[in-house]
Amino acid sequence: MKLSQRITKIKPSPTLAITMKANALKAQGRSIIGFGAGEPDFDTPDHIKEAAVRAIRAGFTKYTPVGGTDELKDAVIEKLRRDHGLSYKRSEVVASCGAKHTLYNLAQVLFEEGDEVVIPAPYWVSYLDIVVLTGARPVVVPTSEENGFKMTPSQLQEALTDRTRAVILNSPSNPTGAAYTRREIEALAEVVARRDVLVISDDIYEKIIYDGLSFFSIASVGEELKAKTVVVNGVSKAYAMTGWRIGYAAGPEEIIAAVTKLQSQNTSNPTSISQQASVEALRGDQGPVAEMVRRFAERRDVIVKALNDIPGLSCLCPQGAFYVFPRCDGLFGRRAGETVINSSSDFASYLLDEAGVAVVPGADFGNDAYIRLSYATSMEDIVEGTKRIREAVLRLT
């Protein structure tokens, strides 16, 4: 059977593939500690689940408007005004089946053959493939550990051309946990303001931020930047609702209308019940979010220290999200028996096979010198998993 050319240009999500492989090994009876999945291990807060139950009992189980209910749009509008001082109308908001779906829809309505999209690296694994599927070209801007894995204004300026259609910003970042300060965002905004480009601001981890750092959206810089920005967010990370599949975008009316039109032909509306739960998430008690962030911070401190205590590894302390991105290229060239470590993929395979620890190679995020671990797991698994990594590293010669 002949498949389309476009499907041959992309690969399956490596983070999901690692999780599936780890789960398959667990099913075979192996003791596997998974640091691959990018989802909170906490349960969805009870008041959110109860809102879904009420929706089911009330028969709220039919189609809704394609771009989401007015109630959900209003909850998003209230959230963006409350948290960031941003003002939107219902016609400037669309709800989709998760933030990934939102990003995919945006790419499909904005990009085409000949366009360029600037993406700082390390990047979330799906950005490149989402852009490639439109026929556009991802322009990857490598960032450095010395700059905290953050793109500088001069790097952004150099990457922009007459073909640049958009810049994708993700703060706090998956995979590094890097978060831009207000001053850093404003400096990037000065570059964007001089060019006819859009910013897609992926804010999915905005609530998961540490050490007193305040999240700042580029759309909050001023009306000129707001008109050039599409804010993307969702309920999956902050509210432990990954399976509920609700994401949203807020931005220029013309773009939101195009996304809604596209969505009418691919998924129709996001799940009615999940929409009602998301209204409660955005409007209800925010205490559980603060508690999750507090516990994530405790885990972060433990995993960073443990990784930095392993010879050959070094790890920056992330400012947000729930990932660490330790450098592992100090181990390249070492071996255990017939196994030689020459890449992040080699190291990830070695850890899974020999230590029963699942991590994701940094090559999948655009930097082969690193691996990514999610600390959205129990403290017990963090302690045991890093112990196994240490023992596996010490076996290398």
N, C-alpha and C positions, 0 to 999 in steps of 0.2 A: 504494500500500500504506500502511495506517495504522500508524504507530509509536506506542509508548507515550508518555504525557506525560512520564514520568520522564527519558527519554533526551533530550528537548528542553530540559531544565533544565541540562544540563552541556555542556561543550565538550571537544574533544580536548586531550590534554596539550600545552601550548604548547612545552615543552622538547623533546619528541619531534618535534613538528611542525617546529621550527627545524632540528633535526638532519636530518630527512628532506629538507627543502628544500635544505639545504647539500649533502647527498649527491647530490641530483638535479642540482644545478648542477655539482658535480664530475664527474658522469657525462657532462655535456655538454662537458667540457673546460675549465671555469672553474677558476681557481686560488682555492680557498676555504680559509680558515683558520677552523676551527670552535671557538668557545668556548661552544658550547651544551650539549654532552652532560655529564650528571652522572655520569660513570663514570671510574675510574682508567684511564689509558692503559697501565699496567703489565700484564704477563702474570700469570696466576694462578701462584703459586709451584709449583715442580716437585713438592715432596713432597705437595701437595694433589692435583695432577693424577695422580700415581702412585697415590694412594688410590682415585681413581675408576677407573683402569685395573684395579687389583686387584679392585674390586667387579664390574666387567664380566666379567673372566676367571673369577671365582668364581660367576658366574651370579646375582649379586644384582640382578636385573633385573625382579622381580615387584612386586606390590602390597606395601606395608608398612602398618602401622597408620595410620589416617587422620591422626592428629595427630603422626606421626613415630615413628621407632624409639626403643626404650628407650635404645639407645646414644647417639643424638643428643640425646635429652632429658637424659641423664646428663652429656653434654659441656657442654650449656648450663647445667645446674645447677652443675657444677664451675666454669665460667667466671664465673658471677654471684657465686659464693662467693669465688673467688680475687680477682676484680677489685674487688668492691664489698661484700664481707661479707654478701651476701644469701643467705638460705636458702630453697630451694623444694623441693617434692616433684614427682615426675613428673606427678601429676595437676594441677599448677599450671603446666605448660609445654605449649605446642603449637607445632609447626613447620608453616609454610605455604609457599606458592610465592612467596617474596619478602616483604620488609617491607611493600610496598604492599598485597599480598594480605592480610597480617596486619591492617593498619589498616582495610582494607575490611571484613573479617570482623568486627572489633571494632565498627565503626560499625553494622553490620547487626544485631548481637545486643544492642547497648546503646541505640540511639537510635530515636526514632519521632516522629511528628507532635506538635508542641507543645513538644518538647525544645529546649534551647539548648546550644550547644557553643562555649566560648570559645577563640578562636584568635588569638594575637598576630600582627601583621603588621609587616614582611614575612613571608610564610608560604610553605611549599612548595606548589606549584601545585595538587596533588591534594587537599589537606585539605578545601577548601571543597566540591568536587564530591562527595567521599566522604560528607560530612555531608549535603549536599543530597539525595543519592539515598535517604536514609533518611526524608526528610520533615522532619527537624529543621532548625533555623535556626542557621547560623554567626553567632556574635557576634564581630566582628573588633575587636581592640584595637590601634590604631595605636601603634607604638613610634617613637622618634626616634633620629636619629644622635647627638644629644647624650647620650642614655642608652645608647649602644652598641647600639642596636636590641634592647634587652631590656625586657620588661614589668616594671613596678614593682609592688610589693604593693598600692599604692593604686589603680593601674589595674585590677588583678585584682579587688580588692574591689568597685570600682564596676561592673565588668562582670557580677558574679554576681547572679543573681535566683533566685526560687523555681523557675524552670523550667530552671536550669542543670543539665545532666547530667554534663558533663565539661569539662576543660581540656586542650588539647593543648600540650605543651611539646616543643620541638625544640632540643637543645643538644648540640654545636655546630649552628648553624642553616644550613639551606639556605633562602634564598639569601645571607645576610649573613656567615656565618662567625662570628657572635656566639656566645660561650659563657658561660653563667652560672657564677659562682664558687660555692663552697660556701655562703658567707654569703648570696648572693643567692637561692640555692635554698632555704635555710632560712627566709628571710624570706617567700618565696612559700608555703612549706609551712605557716607560721603562719596564713595566710589560709585555705588549703585545710582545715586541721584544724578550723576553726570551722564548716565547711559540709558538707552532705551531697552532696559532688561527688567524681567520680573524676578522676584524672590519667592521661592517656595520655602516657607519656614516650617520645618517639621518639629513641632513642639511637644511631641508625645510624652517626653520625659520631664516636662517642665515642673511638675510637682515633686519630683524625686531629686532633690538638690540639698547639698550639705554645707556645713561650716559657716552658716550665716550668709551664704551667697544668695543674692536675689536674682530670680529669672527676669530677663528683659527681652521683649520681643522687638524685632526690627520694625514691625508695623507701628510700634509705639513711638518711634522717633519723631513722626510728624505726619501730616496729611499727605504730603508728597510720597513718602515711603509707604504709607498705608495703601495708597492707590496702586503701588507697584508690587504689593505683597499679597500672597495667598497664605493664610495661616491654616496649618493642618494639625489636627489634634484628635483625641478620642478618649474613651474611658478605659481602655484595656490595661494600661500600666498603672496609673494612679489608683484605680479602684479594684484592681485584681479581677478584671472582667475580660480577659483575653478571648474566652469562648463566646462571649455575647455578641461580638462582631459589630461594634458601632464606632465609626470614625466620623469626622466632620471637617468641612473646610469653610472658611470665611474669607471673602475677598470681593473683587470687582464683580458687579452684577452680571456683566456679559460673560465672564468666565464661569460663574456659578450656574447661569442658565444653560450654558453649553454642557457642563458636567451633568446637570439634571437631565438634559435631552439624551445624552449618551447612556446614562444610567437607566433611562426608560426602556432602552433596547438591550441591556445586558443583565441586570439583576432586578429591575423595578425597585421597590422600596426595601430598605433594611427591615429586619424582623420587627414586627409591631410590638411584641412583648419586650424585646431588648430596648426598644425606644423608650418605653415607659420606665423600665429600670434605669435607663440612662438619665432621664429627667430627674429621678430621685437621687442618682449619684451626683449630679451637678448642683442640685438645689438643697440636698439634704445635709445631714451631719458630716462634716469634714474631719471629725476626730480620728476615725480609722485610718485616714490617709497619713495624718501626722504620726500615728503610732507605727505604721508600716515603714515610713521614712526613718524613724528613730531606730528601728530594728535593722533596717538596711545599713545604716551608718555603723552600727556595732559590727555587723558582718564585714563591711568594707574594711574596717580597721584591722580585724583579725586576718583576713585573707591577704591584705597588702603586706602586713608584717611577715606572715608565713612565707609568702612568695619571695620577698626580699632576703629572707634567711636561707634560701636555696642557692647553692653555688652555681653560677652560670645564668641565673635569672635576675632581672631587675624590674621593678614595677612602680610606676607613678601612682600617686594616690588620686583616684578620680574625684571630680567635684560634683558629679550627679549620675543619674541612671543607676543601674545595678550590675555593671560590668567592670572587670579589670582587664588590662591589655599589657601583660608582662612581656618584656623583651627576652627572646630565647636564642638569638643567633650566636650567643657566646657558647652554645652547645654544638653548633654546626661543626661537622667533621668528627665528632665523637661517635663511638659505636658500642653496641652490646651484642657480642657474638657476631652473627652475620648482618645485623641491623646497623645501618649507618644513618646518622641524622644529618641531612643536608638541606633541610627546608622545614618550614613550620608544619607542612603536611606530614613529613616524616616524623616529626616530634609528636604531633597529635595522634598519629597511628600507633606510635610506640607506647604512648601513655594509655591508650585504650586497650591495646593488646596485652601489654605487660603489667600495667598498674590498675586496670579496670577503672580508668578515669577518662571521661569524655570532655574534650575541649574542642574549640573550633580554630583551625589554622588561620593565622593572620593574613595569609595570601588571599583568602576569600574576601577580606575587607580592604585589600589594596596595599598591604605591607607584610611581606613574607618574613620579616625579622621578629614577628610577634605572634602570640596566640591570644585568644579571647576566652575568658571564663566569666560565667554569670554567677553572681553570688545571691541570686534569688532562690536560695535553697537553705536548708537548715544549718544552724551553727555546727551541729554534729557532723554533717556531711562536709562542711568546709574544713573542719579540723582533720577529719580522716582523709579527705581527698588531697589536701595539701601535704599531709604526711606521706601518702602514697607517691605523690609527685616527687617529693624529696628523695624517697628511697629509690625510685626509678632513675632519677638523675644521678645519684651517687653510684649507680651500677654502670654508668657510662664511662668509658675510658678513652 
